[in-house]
């Protein structure tokens, strides 16, 4: 599940944005100030939506850090439509700029377009000699191809795209087995996970990629 940070000081508008994004299938982090927005920046973020005018400064500061941290894409929201503001935002690395008020479907389209572009630009994931090529749907470890079944690959991709966050078995059922999820037994998930770990882990007794978070689910990496 992709995570989007919303940094907007208007509480009601922040709530409306967050509800819209959750309904569209995104995980949402919320902030109301520059300080709080800076605190949301980490490797789990797929995109940030930032109000340019915040109580303790300008959102441009957050954009600069997000862009420098991990090329995190940014959409600016503002009540101002002055050309100088727009140019400054784009100079700081903004990917889009929407002037309030705007229809929520326009924001969702802008988000989808940016995520498609950024995923196309970074279609390869590498972690400790394990490499996933999202376009080719291939997996290699130390240069050797690992043959996975479609379900094993989708499960690994789900974990990778949520690196550092817990993926529950319900999430796996909903996103890997899709409509079949309601009819799949929990044991099927366990069997698929075990097969996946045997194929990608150098030592299944001491996993370095797929780790169990007791009572919650699984996580990828540290």
C-alpha positions as CSV (number, residue, x, y, z in Angstrom):
1,X,0.0,0.0,0.0
2,X,1.5,3.4,-1.0
3,X,1.8,5.9,1.7
4,X,1.1,9.6,1.2
5,X,1.8,12.4,3.6
6,X,-0.7,15.3,3.9
7,X,0.7,18.5,5.4
8,X,-2.1,21.0,5.7
9,X,-2.8,23.4,8.6
10,X,-6.6,23.7,7.9
11,X,-7.9,20.8,10.1
12,X,-11.1,20.3,8.1
13,X,-9.4,20.3,4.8
14,X,-6.7,18.0,6.0
15,X,-9.4,15.6,7.2
16,X,-11.2,15.8,3.8
17,X,-7.9,15.1,1.9
18,X,-7.0,12.2,4.2
19,X,-10.5,10.6,3.9
20,X,-10.4,10.9,0.1
21,X,-6.9,9.3,-0.1
22,X,-7.8,6.5,2.3
23,X,-10.9,5.8,0.3
24,X,-8.8,5.6,-2.8
25,X,-6.6,2.9,-1.2
26,X,-3.7,4.9,0.1
27,X,-2.1,4.9,3.6
28,X,-2.0,8.4,5.0
29,X,0.3,10.3,7.3
30,X,-1.0,13.7,8.6
31,X,0.8,16.9,9.7
32,X,-0.2,20.5,10.3
33,X,3.1,22.3,10.5
34,X,6.5,22.5,8.9
35,X,8.0,20.7,11.9
36,X,5.5,17.9,11.9
37,X,5.8,17.6,8.1
38,X,9.6,17.2,8.3
39,X,9.0,14.5,10.8
40,X,7.0,12.4,8.3
41,X,9.8,12.1,5.8
42,X,11.1,8.6,5.6
43,X,11.7,5.8,3.1
44,X,8.1,4.6,3.4
45,X,6.6,7.6,1.7
46,X,5.5,7.5,-2.0
47,X,4.4,11.1,-2.2
48,X,3.8,14.3,-0.2
49,X,0.9,16.8,-0.5
50,X,2.0,20.1,1.1
51,X,0.3,23.4,1.7
52,X,2.8,26.1,0.8
53,X,1.7,28.4,3.7
54,X,2.0,26.8,7.1
55,X,1.8,28.3,10.6
56,X,5.6,27.9,11.3
57,X,7.0,28.6,7.9
58,X,6.6,27.6,4.2
59,X,6.1,24.1,2.8
60,X,9.0,24.7,0.5
61,X,11.3,23.7,3.3
62,X,9.6,20.3,3.5
63,X,9.7,19.9,-0.3
64,X,13.5,20.6,-0.3
65,X,14.2,17.9,2.3
66,X,11.8,15.4,0.7
67,X,13.4,15.9,-2.7
68,X,16.9,15.6,-1.2
69,X,16.1,12.6,1.0
70,X,14.8,10.1,-1.5
71,X,13.4,12.1,-4.5
72,X,10.0,11.9,-2.8
73,X,7.5,13.5,-5.2
74,X,5.6,16.5,-4.0
75,X,2.3,18.2,-4.9
76,X,1.8,21.7,-3.5
77,X,-1.5,23.0,-2.5
78,X,-2.1,26.8,-2.1
79,X,-4.6,29.6,-2.3
80,X,-2.1,31.6,-4.2
81,X,-1.8,31.4,-8.0
82,X,1.0,33.8,-8.5
83,X,3.6,32.9,-11.1
84,X,6.6,33.5,-8.9
85,X,5.2,31.1,-6.2
86,X,4.7,28.4,-8.8
87,X,8.2,28.8,-10.3
88,X,9.8,28.7,-6.9
89,X,7.9,25.5,-6.0
90,X,9.0,23.8,-9.2
91,X,12.6,25.0,-8.6
92,X,12.5,23.3,-5.2
93,X,11.5,20.0,-6.9
94,X,7.7,20.1,-6.8
95,X,6.0,17.7,-9.2
96,X,2.7,19.6,-9.4
97,X,0.9,22.6,-8.0
98,X,-2.8,22.9,-7.4
99,X,-4.6,26.1,-6.5
100,X,-7.5,25.8,-4.0
101,X,-10.3,25.1,-4.4
102,X,-10.0,22.1,-6.7
103,X,-12.0,19.0,-7.3
104,X,-10.8,15.9,-5.4
105,X,-10.8,13.8,-8.6
106,X,-8.3,16.2,-10.1
107,X,-5.9,15.6,-7.1
108,X,-6.3,11.9,-7.4
109,X,-5.5,12.0,-11.1
110,X,-2.4,14.1,-10.4
111,X,-1.3,11.6,-7.8
112,X,-1.8,8.6,-10.1
113,X,0.1,10.3,-12.9
114,X,3.1,11.1,-10.7
115,X,3.2,7.7,-9.1
116,X,3.1,6.0,-12.5
117,X,6.0,8.2,-13.7
118,X,8.1,7.7,-10.6
119,X,7.5,3.9,-10.6
120,X,8.5,3.8,-14.3
121,X,11.7,5.8,-13.4
122,X,12.6,3.4,-10.6
123,X,11.4,0.0,-11.8
124,X,14.2,-1.9,-10.0
125,X,14.5,-2.5,-6.3
126,X,17.7,-3.7,-4.7
127,X,18.3,-4.7,-1.1
128,X,21.3,-6.8,0.1
129,X,21.9,-8.5,-3.2
130,X,18.2,-9.2,-3.7
131,X,16.9,-7.5,-6.9
132,X,13.4,-7.1,-8.1
133,X,12.6,-5.9,-11.6
134,X,9.0,-4.7,-11.4
135,X,8.6,-4.3,-15.2
136,X,9.9,-7.8,-16.0
137,X,8.5,-9.3,-12.8
138,X,11.8,-11.1,-12.1
139,X,13.8,-11.7,-9.0
140,X,17.6,-12.3,-8.7
141,X,19.9,-12.9,-5.7
142,X,23.6,-12.2,-6.2
143,X,23.0,-12.3,-10.0
144,X,21.2,-15.6,-10.0
145,X,17.6,-15.7,-11.1
146,X,15.1,-17.0,-8.5
147,X,12.0,-18.6,-10.1
148,X,8.9,-17.7,-8.2
149,X,5.2,-18.6,-8.8
150,X,2.9,-15.6,-9.6
151,X,1.5,-15.7,-6.1
152,X,5.0,-15.8,-4.5
153,X,6.1,-12.9,-6.7
154,X,3.1,-10.8,-5.8
155,X,3.6,-11.5,-2.2
156,X,7.2,-10.5,-2.3
157,X,6.4,-7.3,-4.3
158,X,3.7,-6.4,-1.7
159,X,6.3,-6.8,1.1
160,X,9.0,-4.9,-0.8
161,X,6.6,-2.0,-1.6
162,X,5.8,-1.8,2.1
163,X,9.4,-2.1,3.2
164,X,9.8,-1.3,6.9
165,X,6.1,-1.6,7.6
166,X,4.0,-4.5,8.8
167,X,1.9,-6.3,6.2
168,X,-0.9,-8.2,7.8
169,X,-2.3,-11.5,6.5
170,X,-5.6,-9.7,5.7
171,X,-3.6,-7.3,3.5
172,X,-2.0,-10.2,1.7
173,X,-5.4,-11.9,1.1
174,X,-6.8,-8.6,-0.2
175,X,-3.9,-7.6,-2.4
176,X,-2.3,-10.9,-3.5
177,X,-5.3,-13.2,-3.8
178,X,-7.7,-10.3,-4.7
179,X,-11.3,-11.6,-5.0
180,X,-10.2,-15.1,-4.1
181,X,-9.1,-13.8,-0.7
182,X,-12.5,-14.4,1.0
183,X,-12.2,-18.1,0.2
184,X,-8.5,-18.7,0.9
185,X,-7.5,-20.3,4.2
186,X,-4.9,-18.8,6.4
187,X,-2.8,-21.9,6.0
188,X,-2.5,-21.1,2.2
189,X,-0.9,-17.8,3.1
190,X,1.5,-19.5,5.5
191,X,2.5,-22.2,2.9
192,X,3.1,-19.5,0.2
193,X,5.2,-17.4,2.6
194,X,7.2,-20.5,3.7
195,X,7.9,-21.4,0.0
196,X,8.9,-17.8,-0.7
197,X,11.3,-17.7,2.2
198,X,12.9,-21.0,1.2
199,X,13.6,-19.6,-2.2
200,X,15.0,-16.2,-1.3
201,X,16.5,-16.5,2.2
202,X,20.2,-17.7,2.4
203,X,19.3,-19.1,5.9
204,X,15.7,-19.7,6.7
205,X,16.5,-20.0,10.4
206,X,17.8,-16.5,10.4
207,X,15.8,-14.6,7.7
208,X,17.2,-11.3,6.5
209,X,14.4,-10.4,4.0
210,X,11.0,-11.6,5.2
211,X,10.5,-11.4,8.9
212,X,7.7,-12.4,11.2
213,X,6.3,-9.7,13.5
214,X,4.6,-11.8,16.2
215,X,0.9,-11.4,16.3
216,X,0.8,-8.7,13.6
217,X,2.1,-10.0,10.3
218,X,5.3,-9.8,8.3
219,X,7.8,-7.1,7.3
220,X,10.5,-6.8,4.7
221,X,14.1,-5.9,5.7
222,X,15.2,-4.4,9.0
